[in-house]
Amino acid sequence: MTTELPPYWLRDNCPCAECRDPRNGQKLFQITDLPDGLAIAARAELEGHLEVLWSDGHRSRYPSGWLAREADGDGRTEADKRLWEAADFAAGLPEAQWSAYLADPAEQAAVLAAVRRSGFAVLRGVPVRERQVLAVAESFGHVRVTNYGELFDVRVEPDPNNLAFTSAAITPHTDNPYRDPVPTLQLLHCLENSASGGDSGLVDGFRAAALLRAEAPEHFAVLTRTLVPFVFRDRAAELRADRPLIDVDPLGRIREVRFNNRSIATLRGSAAELDAFYAAYRAFAAVTLRPELQLEFRLDPGDCLVFDNTRLMHARTAFAQDGRRHLQGCYADLDSLASTLAVLHRRSAALDELAALFAGEGAGEYLGEAVTMAEHMLQAGALAEAAGAAPQLVAAALLHDIGHFHGVLHGRDLMEGQDNRHSDTGAEWLARWFGPEVTEPVRLHVAAKRYLCAVEPDYRAKLSEASEYTLQVQGGPMSEQEAADFAAHPGAEDAVAVRRWDELAKEAGAVTPDFAHFRPLLASLMR
């Protein structure tokens, strides 16, 4: 397999601590630091890894799963999207309640994934108050400030600088095509909508562009190569960006649509070029107006629409001024949304891994006690929660013995007289996802046992037979100086609290919440 891999590519992706900072994964060398004629001197496949010895003496170790992984994209092109027509949402729009979105990471991930894949989602029950749209944007990213400010009001204005601030119908368009870069996300939060009319509409611009490509490839080609001058001017701003109506990546995949008839300035070129452009432009505009592509719905107070401004065209029907229609909007960017979604997926995968440990190895015996490993840890977490402990201490109590599953030595080795240092290996393993507020009590909970046995004779007297045995393997009670040093440690108090719950969590048959109960708490603490 390695003979098919370019050596510089393979070496450039070496994951070892000499090549990458273990804290952030960034490379510690320049590509020019690698010697000319770099080659693989030897290789071996061991324990699910490919180990490579290089001609310059360096050694690399690659997980086999990483080598087999397909190339990842940035999720911005049509290849990663669900192209749609209005009928595809006959059963309902992608939506969620704001309260559930805030409380449940899985619900938040579903909403953000819908925006990324289908181009939009609607949050219901968002508090109807001024500036709340900013809180929605900040729940997954950062507000993009423009000449309209950090937010803008969509309502009838006496002296509008944009047709959006009138009661007129607005045909499908993308916003701010005259910006470089264009805001990639738009949010619209409905505060009031009692007027007749004023319904919202969306068109999948990628679907429209794909239809044009299939039906009139020559028109599609013209719109991907013709730079269109988009311009906006008012008393305080003058903005311009020259971009094609349909932008494609180097592989020819649709990546962005800019479409706004109100912002196209005078296009220059030969008569033949202008004729070709306007024929293509008219054909594309006609596709976007096809009834089957028009998804229409009404935003009610408390609804917040989040959509991809580089893909979806949004529209509005005209409305009578027999009532009030007031939306507040802001812009944000897809990279922040994609980042938040990736972190949510990463955390979910980590929690799935922890859940599997509780359900798998955790069902085994817990060091000679009357409970399983999982029962013991769940009991400890439940005791911490019942005591009103801070979330990080509940997490530490729940996960304190995770080190018995990881490291060179297992919990069984401890019972056979060999210290497996599970507090250290557990803390190191958990540090991939949790900060020291969780990992330090885990790391110190064995030391806390030795400390308590030194300073509280009654504590030691209550140890189970198995716990007394492991105390001796782990070093026995601390000396007076060791106890003083431990007490001075800033994490000692938390570690002692976890230790006390640990010692109590050995009741056979005790009813406790399952691991799923603790998932939201753990997710809230993960990095």
N, C-alpha and C positions, 0 to 999 in steps of 0.2 A: 504493500500500500504506500509506503513512504517513497518508493522509487517514482511514484507518479506525482509526488508533491514537490513543487519548486523549493529548493533548500532555503532561499532567502525568505520566502513566505513563511515556511515552517519555523525558522529561527526567529523571525520578527514577531511571531506569536508565542514565543516561549513564556510560560506562566511563572517561572521560578522567581524567587525573591531577589536574585541578582539582576534580573531583567525588568522586573516590575515592582513598584512600591506595593507591599502587601496591604497597606492601609487604603489605597485608592485605585490600585490597578494600573497606574500610569507607567509608561515605559521609562526606563532609566538610561537608555542608550539611544544614539542616533544610528540610522541605517548605515551611514558611512563608517561607523565604528566596526562593522563586521568585516572580516578579511576577504580579500579577493579569492575566488576559487573555493568558497565555503562548500563543504560536502559532508555527508553523513558517513562517519567512520564505522559505526556499529549501531544496531537497533535490536530491541527485544520487546515483546508484548507480555506484560506482567500485571496481574490483578486488575484487569480492566484499564490499563494504561499502556501507552506507547512510550518507551524509554529510548532516548536517542543520545549517542555519544558523537559529538561533532569533531571535525578535523582540527579545530583549534583547541580541543580539550574540554569545551563546555559540555555540560549534560543538561538535557531537557526531559521533562516528563509531561505527557499530554493525556488527558482523559479520552478514552476511545469515543465516548459519546460526543465530545466536542468536535473531534475530527469528522464524525459522520453527520454533523448538523448541517442543514442546508443554509445557504446564504440568506441573511436577514435583509429586508428592505426597510426604508424609513416610513412605510405605510402611507405615503402621500399619493401614489399613482393609482390609476384605475385597477391595477392588478390586485390591490388590497382592499378594494371597495365592493360594496353591494350596490350595483347600479339598479335604479328602481323607476317605476312608473306609479301613478297615483293609486291604481287598483291594488298594488302590493301592500297598502296600508288600510285595506277595507276593514280589517279586524281591529284597527286602532293604531295610534301613533306610538313610537317608542317614548315612554314616559315613566315618571316615578314621582312619588310624593317627596317633597323637600325634607320632611322630617325623617323619612326612611333613608333617603340619600345621605343625610348627615350622620345617621346612627349606624348604618350598616355598610362596611367597606365593600361587600359584594354588590350591594345596590348601587353604590357610587361607581364601581367599576363597570357595571352594566350600562349605566347612563353614558359614561365617557366612551365606552366601546361603541355604543350606538352612534355617537357623534362622529367617531373616527371611521366607522364602517359605512353607515347609512348617511352620514352628513349632518344629522340633527337629532335632538331629543327635546322633550318638553318636561320641565319640572313644575309640578302642581303644588299649590298650597304654599308658595313662597310668600312671606309676610308682605302685605300691601302697605309699604311705606317707602318714602323717598330714599334713594341711594341704595336700596337693598340689592339692586342688580350688581353692585360692586362686590357685595359679599358672595354672590353666586360665582362671579369670576374668580374671586380670591380663594374659593373652595378647591380649585384645581390649578390655579396659575396666578398670573399677574395682569392687571389692567393695562391695556395699551392706550396711552394718552395721545390724543391727536389735537388738531386745531379746534375740534368740537369740544375739547375738554376731556376730563376723565370719564364723564358720562354726558349723554345728550337726551333731551326731551323730544319725543316724537308726538307732536300735537300741532294744532293750527297756530301759527305765529303771525303777528301783524306785518312783519317785514322779513319774510323767509329768505335765507340764502341758499335754500335747497327745496325742491318740490316735495321732499318727504315731510316738510313742515307746513303742508297745506292739506286740504281735504280731497285733493284730486286722486284719481286712480294712478297707481304706479305699476308699470309693467315689470316683468321679471328682469332682475339686474343683480350684479354684485356691487358691493360698496367699495368706495375709495380706490378705484382702479388707477387713479392718478398718483398713488403713493408707491414708494420704493423703499422697503418692501410693503406690500399691501397688508392690512390687518387680516389675519387668517381666520379669526373667529369673531362672530358677532353675537351679542346677547340682547334680547328684547324682553323686558319685564312689564307686564300689563298692570297698571295701577287703576285704570278706569276704562270702560268700554260700553257706554250706554247709547252711543249713536247708532243710527240705522246704517248698515254697511260697515266698511272698514275691516272686512275679513282678511286674514293673512293667507299668503300663498307661497309655495315652494316649488321649484323645478330642479331636478337633478341635472346640472349642467354637464356632468360627465356622461350621463345617459344621452343627452341631446347631442353632444359631440360625437359619441360612438355611433349614433344613428346617422349623423351626417357623414361620418367616415364610411359607413357601410353603403349608404345610398348615393353619395357623391364624393368619392375619394379625392377628386381634383379640387373641389371646394374646401375640403378638410385640409389639404396640403397648403392651399393659399392662406388659410387662416392661421396655420402654425408657423408660417415663415414671414408674414407681413407684420411689421412693427406699427402699431397704432398709437398715435399720440393721445393720451388721456390727460385732460387738463381740468383744474379747478381754480377759480379765482373768486375772491371776495375782497372786502376792504382790508383784511388782515392776513390773507394767505394767497400764495400763488404756487400751485403744485403741478408737477408734470411727471409722467412716467411713460415711456415708449415700450409697449409690450404687445405680443400677439394676443388675439382673442382666445386662442386655444394654445396652451403651452404644453409641449411634450418633453419627456426626458430623452437621453441619448438612445434609448431602446425603442423610441416611438410611442411610449405609453402616455396617455393623457395624465397630466400632472396638475394643471391649473386652468381655470377659465376666468377671463375678465370680460365682462359684458355689461356695458352701461351706455345706452345711446345718448344720455344727457351729458356725458363727459367726454365724448369723442370730439377732438378738435379736427382741424383741416388736415386731411391726409395728403401727402405730396407723392408724386410719382408720374410715370409715363401714362398715357391714355390707356394702353393695354393693361398695365398693372392696376390702374384704378378701376377699369371695367371688371377685371378678374376679381378684385377685392369686393366690389359692391355686389357682384353676383353671388359670391360666397357668403358675404355678410347677410344679405337678404335671405338666402337659403337657410342659414343657421338660425336667424331670427324667427323664421317661419316654423322651424322645428321646435323651438322653445315655446311657441304658442299653441302647440297641439294640445287639444283638450285632455288626451290621455296622460300627458306629462304634468298637468296642473294639479297639484295637491293643495286643496283649499280647506281651511279650518278657522275657527274663531278663537282668539285668545281672550280669556276671561280674567278678571282681576285675580292676581295671585299666580297666574301662569307665566313662566319664563321660558322662552324659546332660545336654545343654544344651537348655533349652526355654523357650518364650515363655509366661510366667505370666499374661499378659493374654488369651491365646487358648486355649491347651491346658489341658485338665483332666487331672490325673494321678491315678493310682490304684495300689493294691497289693493283691494277694491275701493272705489270712491265711497265716501260716507257723507251723510247729511248732517248738517250742524243742528240737529234736533236733540243732541245729547253730547256728552263729552267722551272723547277718546284720547287717552294719555298713556303712552308707553315711555319707559326710560330704558335707554340702551347704553351699551359700552362695547368696546372692542377688547379682544384678548388674542392669544396666539396658540396655534396648534401644538407647538413644541412643548409648551408647559402642560397642556392637556395630555399629550402622549407620554410625557415624563411621569405625571401623576398616575396615569393608567399603568405604566410599566412597573412603578413602585408597588402599586396595589396588587398586580399580578405576582410580583416577586414575593411580597409578603404572604399572599395566599398560598403560593407554592411552599414557602417555609412553614407555614402553619399546617399545611397538608402533611409535610414531612414530620412535624412534631406529633400530629394526630396519629400518623401511622406508627410511630414509636410507642405511643400510649396503647394503641390497639394491638400491636404486635409483640415486641419484646416486653412491653410493659405488663403483659398478662402473665409473665413468669414470676417465679418466687422472689420475694424481697428479702434477701440476706437472712434467712432463717426466721422471719417474722410470720405472723398469722395472716398477713395481707399480701397481695401482689404488689409489684413495683408501681403499677399505675394507680391502684387503690391508695397506696401510701401517698403518692404525690398529689392526687386529687383531694385526699383528705387534708393534706397540708395547705393546699390552696384554699379549700373551703374554710378551714379554721382561720386563715388570715383574713379572708373576706368577711367572715362573721364577726371578726374582731374590729372591723372598720379600718383595716390597714390601708395605707396608700396603695394605688394600683401597682406601682413597681415592686412593692413588697409581696403583694398577692402573686404577681408573676414569679418572683424569686422563690416563694414558697412552693408554688406549683412545679417549678422546673428545677428545683435544687439538686435532685439526684439524676439529672439527665446525663451526667458524666459516666454513670454506670453503663450506658449504652455506647459510649465513644471512647476512643483511645486504645492503646495497645493492650491494656488489661481490662477485663470485665469485672462486674460486681462479684462474680464467683471467685475470682482470684483473691479478693479482699477476704472472703470467708475462708480461704485456704491459707491465710496468713501472709499475703503479699499486698501491700498498700497499692491500690490502683489510682490514687491521687484524683479521685473522681470529681472533687470540687474544682480542681484546676482545669482538668480536661473539659468539664462541663461548661465552666465559665468561658474558656477559650472558644468552644464550639458555638455557644450562644452569642458571643461578641460579634458574629457575622450580622446579627440582626438587632441586638439590644445594646444599649449603652451601659455604663458602669453602675447606674442606679439599680439595674437588674442583676448584672453579672457579678458585682462585688459581693453582695450577700451570698450568692451561690459559691463564689470562690472561697469565702471565709467561713462557710457554715460548719465545716469540719473543725477548723480552728476554734470556732465558738463553742463547740462541744467540749473540746479539751480545756478551754477557758472556764466554762461553767463547772466542769468537774473539779477544777482547782479552787474555785472561789465559793462554790455552793455545795457543801457535802450532801445536803438533802437532794440536790439534783442528781448527783451520781447514784445515790441510793435507789432512785426510781428508774434507773436504766434497765431495759430488758436484758436478758442474758446475751442475746446476739449483739446488742448495742455495746454492752460491756466488753465483749470480745473484740469488736472492731475498734473500740477505743484504744485497746492495747496495741493493735496492729498499726494504728494511726499515730502512735507516739505517746499515748497515755496523757494524764493530766499535765497541764503546763506547769513549769516552774514558776516561782514567784516573779522572777524578772520577765519571763515570757508572758505571764498574765498581765503584768503592768504594761508591757509594750503593746499587747493586743488591745487593752482597754483604751490606750491612747490613739488607736487607729480611728480615723474619721468614719469608717464603715462598721465599727464594732457593734454599735447599738442595733443597726439593721440586721447584722448577721446573727446576733443573739436572739432577736425576735424570730427570725426564720428557724433558728435551731430549736426553739421551744415548740413551735408548731410541728417541726419535723419529729420531735420525740413523742408528741401526742398523737401523731397521725398513724396509728398502728392498730386501730380498732377493727376487728373482724366484723364484716357485715354492715359497717356504717354506711348510711345513705349519703351520697355526695352528688353534686352536679357532675355531668360528664365533661369531656374536654371541649365540646362545642360551646358549652356555657362560657368558657373563658376566652374563646377566640376573639370576640370584639375587644376585650381588655388587652389581650396580647397585641392585637393589630394596632391599637392606639399607641402602644409603646415602641413599636418597631421603627427602625431607622430606614 
